[in-house]
């Protein structure tokens, strides 16, 4: 049997390619609202960031999503992103591969 293809996506902060399951999608809709897309099915322009605390903090410091989506993203979104990534990373360390 042929092995399944693993979809790869590029981390917007580091520029490295990762399997899609190791990243979280951030999406900007038509109205210009930026939000986390945990299902990867929301409509709009998407960008991916790895589930790493350091990368999320770098994204906040450099305001990566402001540049990528060409809109002013509030600090509250970056705080939400950091807490989500922190939670997912802790969950991964606790439960292993999931």
Buried (B, 14 or more C-beta within 10 A) or exposed (E): EEEEEEEEBBBBBBEEEBEEEBBBBBBBEEEEEBBBBEEBEBEBEBBBBBBBBEBBBBBBEEEBBBEBBEEEBEEEBBEEBBEBBBEBBEEEEEEEEE
